[in-house]
């Protein structure tokens, strides 16, 4: 069922595990993630970036697809449909389209403007029972064309944003989007600890979950991270499985060119990746 992410993340924080946000790109992605969540009896967050929303023809289409799919697949675990790295306009559009959770990324604004816009969106989201995530300190890597270097958020700024009544907070701790470079320094756990202390234990979000070693993920969860975003890893798994299918010439055998057959190995690869992450994050049987 479609719910806001507040309760599932408060439970994750108190239970010392994390809920995965898996970004969706199309019907196959959405179906694979929902089916795996149900199979694992795990809460799940479906992330939608502005680019993916546009690709799927708009937020209304995404919302209608997800809500119908939950019903048709008889999904009973908690599911949040969440805008990922939304602008002020995106956040309002997703609230109107029936999303159950939004992220307003005001990290590129001066702190005062980030606070003003976040305050307004908190009131709007909460009036409709929708959870809201905000961000302080840009996350490194590339996100819809914006490239950041893996900044470390300032705990005092984190406190200012957390105090606005948001439900969970994304704070940069050296994490980046996409593949991690060979010279990556790793997560800054000292910064994470300071941010956790400064924000009164609000659930924290780790963006760029692809490629962070398992021991670092577990340590981050122990220090207050309750939501971990995974996107690139599912894309890589899907691409690899699809390539193998085509390279093996299976699309030329019988009706192997049928999109349902062509995309099936990729879908299974997404499911395997999501399952592995849910086990690592500790959310299995937490629905």
Secondary structure as GFF3:
##gff-version 3
##sequence-region A 1 287
A	DSSP	alpha_helix	6	15	.	.	.	ID=ss1
A	DSSP	beta_strand	19	23	.	.	.	ID=ss2
A	DSSP	alpha_helix	27	40	.	.	.	ID=ss3
A	DSSP	beta_strand	44	49	.	.	.	ID=ss4
A	DSSP	alpha_helix	50	55	.	.	.	ID=ss5
A	DSSP	alpha_helix	59	72	.	.	.	ID=ss6
A	DSSP	beta_strand	79	84	.	.	.	ID=ss7
A	DSSP	alpha_helix	88	97	.	.	.	ID=ss8
A	DSSP	beta_strand	101	104	.	.	.	ID=ss9
A	DSSP	alpha_helix	111	127	.	.	.	ID=ss10
A	DSSP	beta_strand	131	136	.	.	.	ID=ss11
A	DSSP	beta_strand	141	143	.	.	.	ID=ss12
A	DSSP	beta_strand	146	148	.	.	.	ID=ss13
A	DSSP	alpha_helix	155	162	.	.	.	ID=ss14
A	DSSP	beta_strand	168	171	.	.	.	ID=ss15
A	DSSP	alpha_helix	189	198	.	.	.	ID=ss16
A	DSSP	beta_strand	203	206	.	.	.	ID=ss17
A	DSSP	alpha_helix	214	222	.	.	.	ID=ss18
A	DSSP	beta_strand	225	230	.	.	.	ID=ss19
A	DSSP	alpha_helix	232	247	.	.	.	ID=ss20
A	DSSP	three_ten_helix	250	252	.	.	.	ID=ss21
A	DSSP	alpha_helix	259	262	.	.	.	ID=ss22
A	DSSP	alpha_helix	264	281	.	.	.	ID=ss23
###
